Amino acid sequence: MLVTGVEPATATSPDDTAAQQLAARYAPVVKLQDSAANCSEGEHFRPIDVQSVLGNQQVALRGPWQPPDLIKTQPRGQDLGLGYPGYFLDFPGDPLRPACDYANWSAQLNSQYAATVYAHVTGDPKYPGQLSLEYWFFYIFNDYNNTHEGDWESIQLIFDAPTPEAALSTHPAAVGYSQHGGAERAKWGDAKLEIVDGTHPVVYPAAGSHANKYGQRLYLGRGSEGLGCDDTTRPEPAITPKIAYVPMNRADYLAQYPWLGFEGRWGERQRSFFDGPTGPNMKESWTAPIQDAEATWRDDSTVVPAGALLGPSSTGVFCAAVRTGSNLLRETLDRTWLLGLLLVLLIAAVWFAASRTRWTDADPLPARRPRAWGQAVVSAVQLFRRRPGLFAGFGAALGVLSLVTVSLARLEAARRDAPADLGAPTQTATGFWATLVALAVTLLTIATYVVLLAAVMRTLDQLDRGKPVTTTAAIRDVIHRPLARAAAQYVVVLFVLTIFVATIPLAVYYAVSRAFVVQVLVAEQCPGGTALRRSRRLVARRWWRTAVPLTLVVGAGLAVGPIAGIVLLLATDWSPTLINVVSSILFALAMPIAAAAVAYLYFDRATPRPSAADTPVRTAAPG
C-alpha cells in the first residue's frame, strides 16, 4: 500500500482541506532514470524542494541589464516575491559547458533535501464545471540537448467536478504529462497510464530532459515534443516524493510560498533555448489549466521503433544528429566566430575535394582503366542506371543477409524483456547472452559487407571481360573464395590498434592501405596474405588520394538512407517505422553503388598508366 504524506498548508479553508486530500490521493509515483558513473549519461537530477536553492550561498539573483548586475546573493523566497520580471537566478556552473558541476551540486543537495513535488488545485474561468490538480516538479538543471539551469515540469489531472470536495467522489476525466513545449493526454484507465493502488499515476521522467512520459520507451520529438529523443528505457525503482501543497487562494499561497510571485527565470539567462525557464505561476496552465489543455495537449507520443531494418536507422541517426548538433551549437553559442570558421572550413573542404577531380567521361566499361575518383562515382551510378535489375538483386541479397542479424538481435531483446514467470534471464545470464549476441551480430554484419564488396567486384570483373553475370552467380562464386582469412586479419588488426588511443592513427593508416584487399582477392585471385600486401602497394604514395575518396564514397553510401529519413521525419508526419523502411530501401540500393565505386577506385590503382614512351609522337607531314 502506497502511503503519501502532504506537507500541511497554512490555509485551512474547507476547499483547501478537500484539495489536500485530493493531492494526497493522486500523488504521483516517479520512476527516474538510472544514473551512471559518467556525469554526462543517465539521470543525476531529481525533483527537489525549491528551498534547496533559495538562501543557498552558491545562488545569486541578477538583473536584466548588460552585463547582468548582481542584485542579491543567497536570495530567499521573500526576495523573489517582489516579482522581478526580466531578472534571473544564477546557479553555480556554466550551462553551456556543464561538465560535472551541476551533477555534483545535485548530489550535494539531494543528500540534504527530500524529493518534492508541489500540488496545486485550481479552476478555470471558462470551464466552471471542471477542476485541475497539478503536480509541479523542480529540477536544478536540464541536461538535455538544450542544457539550461532550472527545469519545471508538471503533470495535470482534470476532474469533471466544480469543487475539490466533489472531485473526491469521482475519478479524473483526463491526465496530461508535460513534455517540453507541450503535453500528452491520457484518459483515466487508458492502457498506457500505469496506476499504483488505484489512484497514483506513474511518471517516467526522461533522462536529462525530465519530460514526463507514460512508459519505458525511447521517444522521438519533432515539434512541441522537443527536437530529439527522450529516453525512459532504464528506470530506477520508484520513489514517492513528498507532496508540498500549494493553497488555492493566491494570497494564501504567496504567504506560504512567496517565490510563486517571481516573474523572472529559474536559471541563468542565455540565448535561445539555453535560457532558464520561468516558474509555474508564469505558465498558462496555472490560471487557465483547462484552456491550456485544450490548446496544447496531444493524444500520443512518437516511439522510436525497436531495432533497425537495414543499415543505420533514420531514427537512431536523427537522435545522434540532434544531440551532436546541439552540442556543437552549445559549444559555439558564445563564440560565433568559431561556428562560422567551422562552417567555412567544411564548405572549403567539400569544394576543394570536388574541384580536384573529374566528373565527365565516366563510361562504366571498360572497368580496367584509370579514373579520377569523381569519375569512379559517376561510373558506378551509370552502371546502376544501365543494369538496375542487377543492383536491385544486390540490394535484395543485402537485405536478406542483414535481416538475419536484425532478427538475432530482436530475439535476444525479446528474451531479455520476457516477464519473470515466462523465464526471463537472470542479470548474469543477460550480460553473457547480450555479449554473445553482440559479437555474433558484429561478425555477421562484417561478413555481409565483405560478401557485398566481393560480389559487386566479381560482377564488374566479369562484365569487363565480356562475360554474362547474375546476382546469384556472383554471390555464389565469391562465397567459395578465400575471403574469410584476409577479412579476419584485417578486422583483428584494426580492433587491436583501436584499443589504445595512441595507436588509433595507425589503425586509420592500416584501414586505408589495406582497403582494396577484397577487390584484389576477387580480381587477381591471390591468397589472403598476398592480397593484403598487394593492397598496401597499390595505396603506397597515394594514401591521402585514397583515404579521401574512400571516406566520401563509403560515407555517402551509409548516409543516403538516414539523411533521407531525417528529411522525412522533419517534413512529414509519417510513422517512424515507415520512414525506417524507406531509409532501409535506399540504403540497400546505395551500398552496392558505393561498392561499385570502390571497385572502380581499385581498377584505377591497379591499371598501369601509359608511359611517355608509349605515347605516339605526332610528326609533321612531308612537304
N, C-alpha and C positions, 0 to 999 in steps of 0.2 A: 504494500500500500504506500503510495507516494504521499508524503506529508510536506506541505509547503507553508512556511510562515510568511506573514506580511508585516513589514515594518509599519507600526501604527502611525496614523496621521494626526496632526494637531486638531483638525476639524472633526467633529463628531455629529454632524447632521444625519438625519435618517437616510438620506440618499448616499452620503459618504459611507455610512455603516454597511449598507447593502452593496455598495460599489467595492468596498474592501473584501467582502465575502466573495463577490464575483471575481475579483482579481486573484484571490487565493484558489478558487475552484478551477480556474482555467490557466493557472500558471504554467508557462512552457517548460518542457524538458529539452535541454540543449545538448546536442552531440557535436562538440568541436572536433576539428581535425587533429590527427596525431601530429605531435611536434617532432622535429628531427634535430640531430646534433648540429647540422648546418643551419645557421640562423636564417638563411635565405630560402629554406624549404619547410614545408609543414606549417603548423599554426603555433605561434608564440604569443598570441594575444587572446584575452577572454573578456567578456562583458564585465565591466568593473564599476565600482562606486565612483561617482563624479568627484567625491571628496578626495579621491586619491591624487587628483591634480590641483584641486583648489587648496591654497595655503601651502603648496609644495614649493620648497626653496629652489627647485630647478625650473619653475614655470614663471613666465612673465606675461603681463598684459601690455600690448604695444598698440600705438596709434596708427592711423591710416596714411600718414604723411611719408614723403620720400626724403631721406631714408626713414624707415619706421621708427617712431620715437618711443622710448621706454616710458610707460605710464606708471607701472607699479610692478614690483616683484612680489611673489607669493600672493597673487590676488585671491581673495576669498569670495564666497557666494554673494555676500552683501555688496562687494565692489561691482560685480557683474550685474547686479540688479538695477543699476543705473541705465542700462540699455546698451550704450556704446556701439551704435551702428557704425560699421566700417572698421572697427577695431578687431584685434585677434589675439588669441592665446598663443604663446610661443613655447613649445616643449624643447627639451634638450636633444639636440641632434640636427642633422640636415636631411630633410625628406627626399632630396634629390640624390643623395648618396648616403643611404641609411646605415650601410654596413650592419653591425650587430648592436648599434647604440640603443635603438628602441626595443629590441628583443631583450637586452639586458635590463633596461629600465622596467620593462613589463614584468620580468621575473621578480624584480625587487618589489614592485607594487603588489603583485599577486600574492606575495608572501605576507603582506600587511593588510590587504583588503579582500573581503569575500566577493565572489562573483555576484553581480547585482543586475537586476533589470527594473525599470521604472514603469509602473502600471498607472494608466490614466483612463478614466471613463468620461465620455462626453457625448453630447448630442450634436445634431446638425440642423441649423435653422431651416433648411429646405426639406428636411425629412424628419418631421416631429414624431413620427411613429417608430423611429429606429434609434438604436444606441450603439456606440462604438466603444470597445475595450481595446486599448493599445498597450503593448509592452515595448518599451524603448531600450535598446542595447547601446552602451557607450564603450568604444574601444579606443585606446590611446593612439593607435596607428593603423593605417590601411596599407598592408604590404602586398598590394596587387599591382597590376600594370601601371595604374596611376597612383603611385605612392604618395601618401599625404598624412599629415598629422591629424589625429582625431578621426573618429568614424562613428556615425549614428545610423543604426538600422532599427527596424521595428517589425512586429507582426501585429495584425489587427483582426479582431473578431467583431462581426456585426450581428446584432440581435434585432429581431422584429418585436421590439418592446420599447415603450416610451420612457421607462424608468429602470434604474438598477434593480429595484425590488421585483418588478415584472420580469426582468431578464433572468432572475434567479429561478424562475419557474419554467424556463424553456431552454432550448439549446441554441447555439449560434446558427444563423442562417448561412453565413459565409465567413471565410477566413482569407486573409491576404498576407503574404510574406513579402516584405520589401526586398528588392533586388536591384541595386544600383539606382537608376533613374526611374524604375517602375516597380511593379509588384505582380505576383502571380496569385490568382484566385483559386480557391477550392471550396466546394460545398461541404458542410459538416457531414461526415460519413463517407466522403469520397475515398476510393481505394488508395489514392496517393497520399492522403492525410493520415499519418501514423498518430494514434492516440493512446496514452497511457492512463489506466484506471478510469477510462470512460470520459474524461474531461480535459486531460492535459495534452495539448498538441506537441509533437516532437519536431524540433527545428534542427536543421543541419546547416550551420553557417559555413560557407565555402572558405577554403584555406586562403588566408591573406585578405580577401575582399570582404568577407563576412556577409555576403549576400545570402539571405535566408532561403534555403531550399527544402523541398519536401522529402528528398530521398538521398540515397547513396549512389551518386552518379557523377559523370563528367558532363557539365552543361556548356552549351555553346551560346555566346552572346553576340548579337549582330545589331542591336538598336538600343532601345531603353533597357534591354537586358544587360548592357555593358559589353563593350567590344573586347572579346577574348574568351577565355574558358574558365569556368568556375568548377573547382574540384571538391567533391564531398565524398570521395571514394575510400578514405581511410579514417573513419570516425573513432574517437576515443570513447570510453564508457560515458554514459550520460551523466550530466550534472544537473542539479536543480538550484538555479540561482536564487538568492534572496530577493524577495519582491518588495520594492520600496513604493508604497502607494502615494500617488500624487492626487491631492484633493480636487474635486470637480470645479469648485469656485476659484476664479483667478486670484482674488485677494488672498484666499486661504493657501493656495499652492505657492504664491510668491512669498508669503510669510514663512513657509516651511522650506521652500527651495528657491531662494531669491535668484539663483543663477538661471532660472527659467525665464527671467526677464532680459537675459543677454541677447543682443541683436547682432553681435559680431560672429566671428568664426572660431570654432573649436580646434584650432591648429594654425600653423604658420601660413602666412599669406604667400602664395606662389602663383605663377602664371597658369592659365588654362585649368585643366582638370587635376593639377597637382595642388590646388588650393585646399585649405582646410574647410570642413563643412560648417554650415550653420546648425543651430540646435533644434530640438523638437518644436519649440514654440514658434519657429520661423517657417515651419512646413505647413502646407495647405491642409494636411490631414489632421493637424492639431485643432483647428477651429471649424473645418468643414470636411470631416472624415468621410462621410458617405458620398459627397460630391467628388472628392478626390478619388475614391474607389471607383466610382462610375467612369471617371475620365482616364484613369491610369492603369487599372488592373487588367491583366490578360488571363486567358484561361489555361495556358500551359507554358512550359519552357522547352527549348530545343535540347535534346540529349545527344551527345556525341555517340555515334554507333560504336559498339564494342568491336574492336579489331578492324583491320583493313581488308581490302579485297586484293588489289594488285598494286605493288609499289607503295610509295609514301601516300598515306591517306590525305585527302584535301583538308579534312577537319583537323587532323593532327598537325599538318604543316601550318594551317591557319592559326592554331593555338600558339605554336612556336614562333611564327612570324610576328604576331601581335605582341607577344612577350619580348622578343628581340627588338622590334621596332620601338616599343615603349621604353626599353632600357636605353636604347641609343638616344631617343629624344630626351629622356631624363638626364642623361649624362651631358647633353649639349644644350639644354634649355637655357642655362645662364652663360653659355659660350657659343652663341650663334655663329661666330666666325669658324668654329671647329666643324659644326654641322655643314656650313657652306663649303668648307675646304674638302670635307669627305665627299660631298656630292660632286664637286668639280673633279676630284681625283677619279671617282668612279666613272663619270662621263668621259673623261680624258682617256682612261684605260680602255673602255669599250671602243671609243672612236679609234684609238691607236691600233688596237688589235684588228678591228675591221678594215682599217685603211692599209694595213701592212700585208694584205693577202689579195688574191684574185678570186672573183666570183663568176666570171664568164668562162666560156669554152670548157664546159663541165660535162661532157658526154660521159655517161656511166661506163661505157665499154669502148675500147678495151680497158680492163681494170688495171693491168700492169703498165702504168706509165706515170711519170712524175706529175704531181698535182700540188698546188698550194692548198692550205687547209680549208680556205673558203670554197675552193673547187671540190674538195672532198665532201663537204656538207651538201653542196648543190647536187653533186653526182648521186649521193645517197637518196636525196629527195626525188630526183629524176627517175632513178631506178624504181622507187616506190610507185611513182605515177605510171610507169610502164608495166609494172607487174604487181598490181595491187593484191591480186589473189595470193601470190606467193608470200607477201608480207602479212596479209591477213592470217595466213596459216601459221606464220611465226608468232603472231600475236596470240592466236588461239592456243598454240603449244605453250607459250609463256604463261598464259592464264591457267592452263591445266596444271603445270608444274608448280606455279605459285600457290594455287588453291590447296595443294597438299600441305604446304607449310602453314597456311592460314587455318585450315581445318585442325591441324595438330595443335596449334596454339589455342584455338577456341575450345577444343575438347579438354585441354588442361585447365582453362579458365572455368568451364562448367564443372569439372571435377572439384576444383578448389572451392567454388562457391556453393557446392551442394549442402543442403541442410544436414545438421549433425545426425538426425535419425535416418538419413539416406547414405550414411557412410562418408561424411566429409572427412578429409585427411587431417591428421594432427599437424601442428605447426612445423615439426621437424620433417615430416613426410612432405608437406607442402614445399618447404625450401628445397629439399632434394629433388623432387619431381620438377619443380619450376626451373631449377638449374639444368636438369637433364633435357627438358623440353626446349629451353632457350638455346642450348648447344645444338640440339637436333635441328631447330628452325634455322639457326645460323648456317650450319653446314648445308642444309638443303637449299637455302637461298643462294649461297655461293655456287653450288652445283648448277642451279637453274641458270644463273647468268653466264657461267662458263659454257654450258651447252648452247645457250643462245649465241654467244660470240662465235663459237666454233661452227655452228650450223650456218650462220649468215656468211662466215668466211668460206665455208665449203661451197655455198651457193655461188658466191662471186668467182671462186676459183674455177668451178665447172662452167659457168657462163662465159668466162674469159677464154676457156678452151673450146667453146662452141658446143658443149655437151648439154643435153637436156637435164633438168634438175627439178625436183619437187621438194616441198617442205618435209614430208615424211622421209624421203630418201636421204636428205641432208642430215636430219636429226639421227636417223638410224646409223648412218655412216660415221658420224663423229662420236657416237656413244662407244663404238668399238676402238677408238683411237686412245693412245696413252695420255689422256688429259689429266687423270687424277693425280699422278705423281708430281707433275710440274705445278698444277694448281695448288696442291697441298704444300709444296715447298714455298711457293710464292706467299701463300696466306700465313704459314707458320713464321716465316722470316718477318713479315710485316707485323704480326702480332707481337713477336719478341721485341722488335725495335720500337714499338709504341708503348711498351710497359713503362719505360723511363722517359721523362720529358726531354732529357739531354739527347736522346737518340731519335727523337721524332723527325728532325731534319734528315737523318739517314734513311728513315722509313719512307719519307716523301721521295727522296732521290731513288731509292730502290724501286718504289712503286712505279715511277715513270720509266726508269731504264729497262724494266722487265715487262712493260705494259703490253708488248706485242708477242708474248710467249704463246698464247693460244693461236694467233694467226700464223706464227712460224711453224707450230706443230702441224697445223692443217695443210698449209700451202707447201711447206718444204719437207714434210713427213720425216722429221728427225726426232731423236729421243728427247725426253724432257729436259735433262741437264744441258744438252746441246742447244735446245730451243731457248733456254734462259740466257745462255751466253750469247747466242745469236741476236736476241733482242737487245742485249746490252750494247753490242757492237753497232747495231742499227741506229741506236739513240745517241751513241757517243758523239761528242762535239755538237750535238743538236738537242741538248737536253731541254733548254728553255723553249725552243721552237717545237718541241714535242709536248712539253708539260702544258703550255697554254692552250693549244688546240684540244688536247685530250680533256682538260678541265672544262672547256666551253662545250664541247660536244657531249660528253657524258653528263655534265651538269644540266644541259638543255634537255636531254632525254629524260632525266629524272624529274625535271621541274615542269615540263609541259602539262602533265596531268594535274598536279597540285595547284599550279598557277591558275589554270582554267577553273578548277574547283573553287579557289578563293574568290575569283571574279563572280562565279555563280552564287556563292554564299553571300556576297555583299550586294549583288544586283538583283537577286531573285528571292522568292520565298519557297523555293524547292526544299524538300526534306534533305537532311544531311546524308541519309542512306542513298537517295537517288543521285545526289551530287558526287558521292564517293564512287558510285557505279560509273558515271560519266567520266570521272577522273581516271578510273582504272582502265576503261576502254582506251582513252587517249594515251595512257602510259604504255599499254600493251602494244599500241601502234608505234609510239615514239621510240621505244627501246630498240626494236630491230633496225630502225632507220639510223639510230645512233651507232649501233653495232656495225652497220654498213659503212658509216663514215669513218669509224676506227679502222676498218679493213682497208679503205682507200688510203688512209694515212700510212698504214703498213706498206701497201704497194708503192707509195711514194718513196718510202725509205729503202725498200728492197730493190727498186728498179734502178739500174745503173744510169747515171747521167751521161749523155753523149759528150765525149771529149772534143777539144778543139781540132784534133787530128781527124776526127770522124766527120767533121762538118765540111761539106763540099765548098770549094772555093770557086767563086764566080770569076771567069776571065773575060776580058773584052773580046768581042768578035773581031776577026782579022779584017783589015781594011776599014 
